Amino acid sequence: MSDKHMSLEVADGVGLITLNRPDEGNPVVHGMVEELLDKAIVCDEDPAIRAVVLTGKGRMFCVGGGLKDFAEQGDNITRHLKLVTQLFHGAISKFNRMAPPVIAAINGTAAGGGLSLALTTDLAISAESAKFTMAYTNAGLAPDGSSSFYLAKMIGMRRAKEMALLNTVLTAEQALDWGLINRVVPDDELMSSAMAMARKLAQGSLTAYGETKRLMLAGATESLETQMELEGRAISSLAGSPDGREGVGAFIDKRKPEFRD
């Protein structure tokens, strides 16, 4: 598949995905989501990738849906958006369910589907200049990209509805205060901070990361008793795995573990 909308570079155990249509604001369009799903599958399957960083080129992280592209579809818009959202949601599902942790390095405005993409990552670091907004209802549209699942869980229903209905624009500091992101750094330190975090994660246990991500996702919908059963099964299984044995042994021996799975 061609890389017209993004690139994927792999080094030091980290897969770096860079959205690369800066003149258009890195929009969510058909070609972009096709490539995003392809890159997500590669990150899920490539044993050389143990952590993922997702960022954008230029002043924008991702402006969301390409409204010009939508308008050009005419009467075909409904069918077109069903295809676009299917691919977009497939990529987001892969990022959520793969073992490698996914970090958003938010270099600029994250709006609409771009905000959704940032929300779905496991960790998020933002440049000081970045802005965050839902934007959907301003265009007569409703949220997609999992934002209606994640947003209220992160910031509470009142604030989620404020963002969704009033299209409030948050600064990076406000986004940090509201719980949308983990850290804010100076613009010129964004990529070095994100890559340092990713390299650190790449030294960890993929089996432990994968089980932890699955448990966190299940905890959003499961009952207390079901969730505790899942926890019990996961920790018991991991304790007997090579990584579990290595981690416990390293703790006892007071040395750094060497995880391989």
C-alpha positions in Angstrom: 0.0 0.0 0.0 1.3 3.5 -0.9 2.1 6.0 1.9 0.3 9.0 0.5 -1.3 10.0 3.9 1.2 8.7 6.5 4.6 7.1 7.1 5.7 4.3 9.4 9.3 4.1 10.6 10.6 1.5 13.0 13.7 1.9 15.2 14.7 0.8 18.8 11.5 -1.2 19.2 9.3 1.8 18.4 6.9 2.2 15.4 6.5 5.9 14.6 3.4 6.7 12.5 3.3 10.2 11.1 0.2 11.6 9.5 1.6 13.3 6.5 -0.9 15.6 4.7 0.1 18.8 6.5 -1.3 21.2 3.8 -4.7 19.8 4.5 -4.4 19.4 8.2 -4.0 15.6 8.1 -7.7 14.9 7.5 -9.7 11.7 8.1 -10.5 10.7 4.5 -10.9 7.4 2.7 -7.2 7.0 1.7 -6.1 8.1 5.2 -8.1 5.5 7.1 -7.1 2.7 4.7 -3.5 3.5 5.4 -4.2 3.9 9.1 -5.7 0.4 9.3 -2.8 -1.0 7.4 -0.3 0.6 9.7 -2.2 -0.6 12.8 -2.1 -4.2 11.5 1.7 -3.9 10.8 2.2 -2.6 14.4 0.2 -5.4 15.8 2.0 -8.1 13.8 5.6 -6.9 13.5 7.7 -8.4 16.4 10.2 -5.6 16.0 7.5 -3.1 17.2 7.0 -3.1 21.0 5.6 0.5 21.3 3.9 2.9 18.9 4.0 6.7 18.6 1.3 8.4 16.6 1.8 12.1 15.5 1.1 14.5 12.7 3.3 16.6 10.4 2.9 20.3 10.3 0.8 22.6 12.5 -2.1 20.1 13.0 -2.3 16.7 14.6 -5.5 15.9 12.7 -8.4 18.2 11.8 -10.8 15.4 11.6 -13.1 14.6 8.7 -12.3 16.0 5.4 -15.5 18.1 4.9 -14.5 19.1 1.4 -14.2 15.4 0.5 -17.6 14.8 2.1 -19.2 17.5 0.1 -17.8 16.1 -3.2 -19.5 12.8 -2.6 -23.0 14.2 -3.3 -25.8 11.6 -3.0 -23.2 8.9 -2.3 -22.2 10.5 1.0 -24.0 8.0 3.3 -22.4 5.0 1.6 -19.0 6.7 1.5 -19.1 7.6 5.2 -20.1 4.0 6.2 -17.0 2.8 4.4 -14.7 5.5 5.9 -16.0 4.9 9.5 -15.7 1.1 9.1 -12.0 1.5 8.2 -11.4 4.2 10.8 -13.0 2.2 13.5 -11.1 -0.9 12.5 -7.8 0.9 12.9 -8.9 2.3 16.3 -9.9 -1.2 17.5 -6.5 -2.6 16.4 -4.7 0.1 18.4 -6.8 -0.6 21.4 -6.4 -4.4 21.3 -2.8 -4.8 20.3 -0.2 -5.5 22.9 2.2 -2.7 22.2 1.3 0.6 24.0 0.2 3.4 21.7 1.3 7.0 22.5 -0.2 10.1 20.9 2.3 12.9 20.3 -0.1 15.7 19.7 1.7 18.3 17.8 -1.2 20.7 17.0 -4.9 20.9 16.8 -6.8 17.7 17.4 -10.4 18.2 16.2 -13.3 15.9 15.4 -12.0 12.5 14.3 -8.5 13.8 15.2 -9.6 14.3 18.8 -11.1 10.8 18.7 -7.8 9.4 17.4 -5.9 11.1 20.3 -8.4 9.8 22.9 -8.1 6.2 21.8 -4.4 5.9 22.4 -3.0 4.5 25.7 -1.0 7.6 26.6 -1.0 11.1 25.2 1.7 13.9 25.3 0.8 17.3 23.9 2.7 20.2 22.7 1.9 23.5 24.5 0.4 25.0 21.4 -2.1 22.2 20.7 -5.8 22.7 20.8 -8.6 20.2 21.4 -12.2 20.3 20.2 -15.0 18.0 19.2 -16.3 20.2 16.3 -18.8 17.6 15.0 -22.1 19.4 15.8 -20.8 22.6 14.3 -21.0 20.7 11.0 -24.3 19.1 11.7 -22.7 15.8 12.5 -22.3 13.4 15.4 -19.2 11.9 17.0 -17.3 8.9 15.6 -14.0 7.2 16.1 -14.9 6.0 19.6 -15.1 9.4 21.2 -18.6 8.8 22.5 -17.2 5.8 24.3 -14.1 7.3 25.7 -14.7 11.0 26.3 -17.2 10.8 29.2 -15.2 8.1 30.8 -12.1 10.3 30.8 -13.6 13.7 31.8 -17.1 13.0 33.1 -20.5 13.3 31.4 -21.1 17.0 32.0 -17.8 18.1 30.5 -18.1 15.6 27.7 -21.5 17.0 26.7 -20.0 20.5 27.0 -17.3 19.6 24.5 -19.7 17.7 22.2 -22.6 20.2 22.2 -20.8 23.6 22.6 -17.7 22.5 20.8 -15.5 24.0 23.5 -11.9 24.5 22.4 -9.4 23.5 25.1 -5.8 24.5 25.4 -3.2 21.9 26.1 -3.1 22.9 29.8 -6.9 22.7 30.0 -6.9 19.3 28.4 -4.4 18.2 31.0 -6.5 19.6 33.8 -9.6 17.9 32.4 -7.9 14.5 32.0 -7.7 14.2 28.2 -4.0 13.9 28.1 -1.1 12.8 30.4 1.6 15.5 29.8 2.2 18.9 28.2 5.7 19.8 27.0 7.2 22.6 25.0 6.6 22.2 21.3 10.3 21.6 20.5 10.4 18.8 23.1 7.4 16.9 22.0 8.9 14.2 19.8 11.9 13.6 22.1 9.6 13.2 25.1 7.2 10.9 23.2 10.1 8.8 21.8 11.8 8.5 25.2 8.5 7.3 26.7 8.1 4.8 23.9 11.6 3.5 24.1 11.1 2.9 27.9 7.9 1.0 27.2 9.6 -1.0 24.5 11.8 -2.5 27.2 8.8 -3.9 29.0 6.7 -7.1 28.7 4.3 -7.2 25.7 2.3 -10.0 27.3 1.8 -7.9 30.5 0.9 -4.8 28.4 -1.6 -6.7 26.3 -3.4 -8.3 29.3 -3.4 -4.9 31.1 -4.9 -3.1 28.0 -7.6 -5.9 27.7 -8.5 -5.6 31.3 -8.8 -1.8 31.2 -11.0 -2.0 28.1 -13.2 -4.7 29.6 -13.5 -2.8 32.9 -15.5 -0.1 31.1 -18.4 -2.5 30.6 -18.1 -5.6 32.8 -19.6 -6.1 36.2 -17.4 -6.1 39.3 -17.4 -9.9 39.7 -16.8 -10.6 36.0 -13.9 -8.1 36.0 -12.3 -9.6 39.1 -12.6 -13.1 37.5 -10.8 -11.7 34.4 -8.1 -10.2 36.6 -7.6 -13.4 38.5 -7.2 -15.4 35.3 -4.8 -12.8 33.7 -2.4 -12.5 36.7 -2.4 -16.3 37.2 -1.6 -16.9 33.5 1.1 -14.2 33.4 2.8 -15.5 36.6 3.5 -18.7 34.8 4.6 -17.1 31.6 8.3 -16.6 30.6 7.9 -12.8 31.2 6.2 -13.3 34.5 8.9 -15.6 35.7 11.6 -13.3 34.5 9.9 -10.2 36.1 9.5 -11.9 39.5 13.0 -13.4 39.3 14.5 -10.0 38.5 12.7 -8.4 41.4 14.0 -11.1 43.8 17.6 -10.8 42.4 17.4 -7.0 42.4 18.3 -6.7 38.7 16.7 -5.2 35.6 14.4 -7.8 33.9 15.0 -8.8 30.3 11.6 -9.3 28.8 11.3 -11.2 25.5 7.6 -11.7 24.8 
